[in-house]
Amino acid sequence: MLQVLAHFGLDGSDTGLERVSAGYINETYQVMLGRKPAYILQKINRNVFPGAVQVMENLLAMLPFLQGKGYAALKLEPKVDGTPWLETDEGEVWRLFHYIPNSGTLEHTENPGISRESGRILGRFHQLVSGAQVERLHTPLPRFHDLGFRTRQLEEGISSGIPERVKEAESELRLSRELIAFCQQIPIPEFPIRICHNDTKLSNILFDLGTERALCLIDLDTLMPGCLLYDFGDAARTLLDPLPESSPDRDRIRINLSMVDAFVRGWRERGLSLESTEVRW
């Protein structure tokens, strides 16, 4: 690991590494200089993102737009030769972000203030990226939000699943099909194509740990052309239930619509310009 850091000009003499357990995709470390966090080091998971270079090119294209009043800018530390990321002989892709002081993420919340801040920062994100050309972005994960594709995956999983487990999940599968039927009515092709984050769960929002003010969106690997509903809906989904999305405790799952109301209030505060189709849905 110290060999990786050396490419970014960190010699390791006063450098420490702490593994970040939050997140399930990339390999992430907090880099300490002395006793203070200074950087976030990540290795992109090429099993999930085989086009890791495309991911980085999208990131570089969007970071200049993702800065402004009410939004904390993410900053990449370049290698000593000036290139913005490291690609090793083994095909690993590493990047080094500057750490934003006193910042952190949340897996779940019951705080309406957090929910409102989530809506505000997502609206601000979309205001900022609206100044960029959507055609500049690669699509590193094709069909990521393709409802037909995901529905076929679900039905294939049911067909090949263990019968006892499929039966145990009957109520959830029934609800899933009802929701799919509703979503199939939404005229997605009529929506404007926007630059979207595409994975706006609560844990991908960075907060100031002292003030609980949302700072920015992180984990930008899924930046792609998309539909505004994808970002709005995914964020609202993780705020509906106070449990972490990975919680296996189904009996404690409950829906709290007041959290979504707070999220919408924060979203409206930003005054993001919407087209008629987006407003209607």
Backbone torsions as a table, in degrees:
resi	resn	phi	psi	omega
1	MET	NA	-37.7	178.3
2	LEU	-64.5	-28.2	176.7
3	GLN	-66.1	-36.5	176.8
4	VAL	-64.6	-47.3	-178.7
5	LEU	-62.5	-31.7	180.0
6	ALA	-60.9	-31.5	177.7
7	HIS	-64.8	-23.5	179.9
8	PHE	-99.9	12.2	175.3
9	GLY	85.6	14.1	178.0
10	LEU	-103.9	116.2	-171.4
11	ASP	-85.6	-8.2	175.6
12	GLY	88.4	-4.6	-176.6
13	SER	-67.1	-32.5	178.7
14	ASP	-131.3	34.3	-173.0
15	THR	-112.7	133.4	175.7
16	GLY	-124.1	156.6	179.9
17	LEU	-126.3	134.9	174.6
18	GLU	-127.4	124.3	-179.7
19	ARG	-66.9	134.5	176.6
20	VAL	-97.2	117.0	-174.7
21	SER	-84.0	-22.5	179.4
22	ALA	-66.8	142.0	-177.1
23	GLY	93.1	149.1	-172.6
24	TYR	-122.1	-3.9	-170.8
25	ILE	-103.1	-66.8	-175.5
26	ASN	-87.6	157.5	175.0
27	GLU	-87.0	118.4	-168.8
28	THR	-127.3	139.1	179.5
29	TYR	-135.2	143.3	168.8
30	GLN	-91.0	126.9	-178.3
31	VAL	-97.9	122.5	-178.6
32	MET	-102.1	133.0	169.4
33	LEU	-109.0	112.4	-168.2
34	GLY	69.3	-125.3	177.9
35	ARG	-108.7	9.4	-175.5
36	LYS	-110.6	136.7	175.0
37	PRO	-66.9	135.0	-176.6
38	ALA	-125.6	-33.4	-175.8
39	TYR	-142.5	164.3	170.1
40	ILE	-120.1	118.2	-179.2
41	LEU	-101.8	132.4	-179.4
42	GLN	-134.8	140.8	167.2
43	LYS	-107.4	122.0	-177.9
44	ILE	-71.9	133.7	179.6
45	ASN	-75.2	105.7	-176.1
46	ARG	-78.1	-12.0	172.0
47	ASN	-70.6	-36.1	177.8
48	VAL	-85.9	-40.3	-178.6
49	PHE	-118.7	78.5	178.9
50	PRO	-60.5	-28.6	175.7
51	GLY	-93.3	58.9	-176.9
52	ALA	-62.1	-32.9	178.0
53	VAL	-66.4	-38.0	175.1
54	GLN	-61.6	-40.0	177.0
55	VAL	-57.5	-46.2	-178.8
56	MET	-69.0	-36.6	177.6
57	GLU	-65.6	-39.0	174.4
58	ASN	-61.1	-44.5	-179.0
59	LEU	-60.5	-46.7	-179.4
60	LEU	-64.4	-34.2	179.6
61	ALA	-69.4	-32.1	-173.2
62	MET	-95.6	-26.7	-176.6
63	LEU	-57.1	-37.2	177.4
64	PRO	-62.0	-26.2	178.8
65	PHE	-84.4	-27.3	-174.8
66	LEU	-87.7	61.3	174.5
67	GLN	-157.2	143.0	-177.3
68	GLY	156.6	178.6	-177.9
69	LYS	-57.4	131.3	177.5
70	GLY	80.7	12.8	-178.4
71	TYR	-148.2	123.0	-179.0
72	ALA	-80.7	128.7	-176.8
73	ALA	-80.9	131.5	169.7
74	LEU	-80.3	140.7	-177.6
75	LYS	-130.6	129.3	175.7
76	LEU	-89.7	138.8	173.0
77	GLU	-92.3	120.0	-178.3
78	PRO	-74.7	163.8	172.2
79	LYS	-67.4	169.2	-179.0
80	VAL	-63.5	-23.8	178.4
81	ASP	-88.6	3.4	175.9
82	GLY	93.8	-10.6	178.6
83	THR	-75.3	147.3	-168.9
84	PRO	-82.6	-8.0	176.0
85	TRP	-152.5	166.7	-179.3
86	LEU	-108.5	128.2	170.5
87	GLU	-118.5	116.0	-174.8
88	THR	-81.6	169.7	177.2
89	ASP	-62.0	-24.9	178.8
90	GLU	-84.6	-0.4	179.2
91	GLY	89.4	4.9	176.5
92	GLU	-73.2	142.5	177.2
93	VAL	-117.2	118.8	-179.1
94	TRP	-115.8	147.4	175.2
95	ARG	-141.4	157.7	-176.4
96	LEU	-131.2	114.2	177.0
97	PHE	-97.0	147.5	169.8
98	HIS	-70.9	136.3	177.5
99	TYR	-75.0	134.8	175.9
100	ILE	-91.1	117.8	-172.9
101	PRO	-55.4	141.1	173.7
102	ASN	58.3	34.4	-178.9
103	SER	-112.4	159.0	178.5
104	GLY	-171.0	176.9	-178.6
105	THR	-119.4	166.6	179.4
106	LEU	-126.1	138.0	177.4
107	GLU	-84.4	-29.2	-178.6
108	HIS	-162.3	165.0	-179.1
109	THR	-158.5	153.8	168.6
110	GLU	-119.0	14.1	-176.4
111	ASN	-94.5	113.4	179.2
112	PRO	-60.1	-27.7	177.7
113	GLY	-64.5	-39.4	176.3
114	ILE	-64.4	-41.7	179.8
115	SER	-63.1	-43.0	178.9
116	ARG	-63.6	-41.8	178.0
117	GLU	-63.7	-35.1	177.8
118	SER	-62.5	-43.6	176.9
119	GLY	-64.1	-41.5	-179.3
120	ARG	-62.6	-46.7	-175.3
121	ILE	-71.1	-31.5	176.9
122	LEU	-68.5	-40.3	175.2
123	GLY	-62.4	-39.4	178.5
124	ARG	-65.6	-41.6	176.2
125	PHE	-54.1	-47.8	-177.2
126	HIS	-70.4	-32.1	173.4
127	GLN	-61.4	-43.2	-176.1
128	LEU	-69.7	-45.9	-176.9
129	VAL	-75.7	-13.0	177.9
130	SER	-64.4	-15.7	177.6
131	GLY	-82.5	-4.0	-178.9
132	ALA	-103.3	161.0	179.3
133	GLN	-87.7	122.3	-177.9
134	VAL	-61.7	-27.5	-178.9
135	GLU	-66.5	-14.2	-179.3
136	ARG	-75.2	-15.1	-172.1
137	LEU	-93.2	140.6	167.8
138	HIS	-76.8	168.1	173.3
139	THR	-117.3	85.9	-175.0
140	PRO	-68.6	-21.1	179.6
141	LEU	-127.9	81.8	179.3
142	PRO	-58.5	144.8	176.3
143	ARG	64.5	21.1	-177.7
144	PHE	-58.0	-40.7	179.7
145	HIS	-115.2	29.0	179.2
146	ASP	-81.3	106.6	-174.4
147	LEU	-62.1	-40.9	179.2
148	GLY	-62.2	-42.6	178.9
149	PHE	-63.9	-46.0	-179.6
150	ARG	-66.7	-34.7	177.8
151	THR	-65.7	-41.5	177.5
152	ARG	-63.4	-39.3	176.9
153	GLN	-60.9	-41.9	179.2
154	LEU	-61.9	-48.4	-177.2
155	GLU	-66.5	-35.7	176.4
156	GLU	-65.7	-39.0	177.4
157	GLY	-64.3	-38.2	177.9
158	ILE	-65.5	-43.7	-177.9
159	SER	-63.7	-36.8	-176.5
160	SER	-98.1	1.4	-175.2
161	GLY	-76.6	165.3	175.2
162	ILE	-68.4	121.5	-173.3
163	PRO	-51.4	-41.1	-178.7
164	GLU	-63.5	-39.1	-179.0
165	ARG	-73.7	-36.1	176.1
166	VAL	-62.2	-43.0	179.7
167	LYS	-64.6	-39.2	179.2
168	GLU	-62.0	-29.6	-176.9
169	ALA	-97.0	18.1	-174.9
170	GLU	-55.6	-46.2	-176.8
171	SER	-65.5	-40.5	178.8
172	GLU	-66.4	-39.0	179.0
173	LEU	-67.4	-37.8	177.1
174	ARG	-62.4	-44.6	178.3
175	LEU	-64.2	-41.1	179.6
176	SER	-58.3	-44.2	-179.2
177	ARG	-67.4	-35.8	176.5
178	GLU	-64.4	-43.2	179.8
179	LEU	-67.5	-38.4	177.4
180	ILE	-61.0	-44.2	-180.0
181	ALA	-60.2	-40.2	177.7
182	PHE	-65.2	-46.7	-176.6
183	CYS	-65.4	-27.7	178.9
184	GLN	-66.9	-15.5	177.1
185	GLN	-80.5	-16.9	-176.8
186	ILE	-75.4	125.3	-176.7
187	PRO	-80.1	71.0	-176.6
188	ILE	-53.9	-40.8	-179.7
189	PRO	-60.0	-19.8	179.9
190	GLU	-84.2	-10.3	-178.3
191	PHE	-78.8	146.4	174.2
192	PRO	-66.4	144.8	176.2
193	ILE	-82.7	124.0	-180.0
194	ARG	-120.2	165.3	167.6
195	ILE	-78.3	120.3	-176.3
196	CYS	-122.4	154.7	173.9
197	HIS	-74.7	-42.8	174.2
198	ASN	77.1	0.1	177.6
199	ASP	-150.6	62.9	-167.5
200	THR	-91.2	33.4	175.6
201	LYS	-61.1	158.2	-175.0
202	LEU	-54.1	-38.9	-176.5
203	SER	-70.3	-5.7	174.8
204	ASN	-100.3	16.8	173.5
205	ILE	-113.0	130.1	-179.3
206	LEU	-93.8	132.1	-178.2
207	PHE	-118.2	150.8	166.7
208	ASP	-74.5	121.1	-174.1
209	LEU	-71.0	-17.6	179.2
210	GLY	-87.7	-43.4	-174.7
211	THR	-100.9	-13.8	-175.0
212	GLU	62.8	24.9	174.8
213	ARG	-88.0	133.9	178.4
214	ALA	-68.9	135.1	-176.0
215	LEU	-100.3	-47.6	-176.4
216	CYS	-173.4	174.2	171.9
217	LEU	-94.7	143.6	178.3
218	ILE	-121.6	-173.7	-176.3
219	ASP	51.2	65.6	-174.3
220	LEU	-89.0	17.7	-177.1
221	ASP	-66.1	-23.6	-178.3
222	THR	-95.5	14.5	173.6
223	LEU	-56.1	120.4	-178.6
224	MET	-158.3	164.1	168.5
225	PRO	-61.0	142.0	-178.4
226	GLY	-168.9	-164.6	-176.8
227	CYS	-114.4	139.5	-176.7
228	LEU	-56.8	-32.1	179.2
229	LEU	-60.3	-30.6	-179.7
230	TYR	-60.3	-48.8	-177.5
231	ASP	-71.2	-43.0	-179.8
232	PHE	-62.5	-48.1	-175.7
233	GLY	-67.7	-39.4	-178.1
234	ASP	-67.8	-39.2	177.3
235	ALA	-64.9	-46.6	-179.6
236	ALA	-62.2	-36.5	-179.9
237	ARG	-57.3	-43.9	-175.8
238	THR	-79.7	-9.9	178.0
239	LEU	-96.3	-15.6	-179.1
240	LEU	-63.2	-36.3	-171.8
241	ASP	-118.3	130.8	-178.1
242	PRO	-70.9	-10.8	179.5
243	LEU	-83.2	152.6	171.8
244	PRO	-59.7	149.0	-176.9
245	GLU	-65.5	-19.3	179.5
246	SER	-90.1	1.6	-176.2
247	SER	-66.3	131.8	177.6
248	PRO	-86.8	-0.6	-173.6
249	ASP	-84.5	81.6	-175.1
250	ARG	-63.9	-30.3	-175.7
251	ASP	-67.7	-20.0	-178.7
252	ARG	-97.4	-2.1	179.1
253	ILE	-67.0	132.0	175.6
254	ARG	-147.9	157.7	-176.6
255	ILE	-103.4	126.4	179.4
256	ASN	-119.8	93.1	-176.0
257	LEU	-67.3	-21.4	179.0
258	SER	-64.6	-28.6	176.9
259	MET	-67.8	-37.3	176.9
260	VAL	-69.9	-37.1	175.6
261	ASP	-58.4	-43.0	178.7
262	ALA	-65.0	-41.1	177.1
263	PHE	-59.1	-44.6	-179.5
264	VAL	-65.6	-37.7	177.6
265	ARG	-61.3	-43.8	177.4
266	GLY	-63.9	-39.6	177.9
267	TRP	-60.5	-45.7	-177.8
268	ARG	-66.7	-30.9	179.8
269	GLU	-57.4	-31.1	-177.2
270	ARG	-75.8	-21.1	178.0
271	GLY	65.7	36.6	179.0
272	LEU	-63.3	131.6	179.3
273	SER	-72.8	123.1	-178.1
274	LEU	-115.8	151.9	173.7
275	GLU	-88.3	164.5	-170.6
276	SER	-59.3	-40.3	179.7
277	THR	-62.6	-40.1	-179.8
278	GLU	-66.6	-39.3	179.8
279	VAL	-65.7	-41.2	-175.9
280	ARG	-65.3	-33.5	-177.8
281	TRP	-101.3	NA	NA
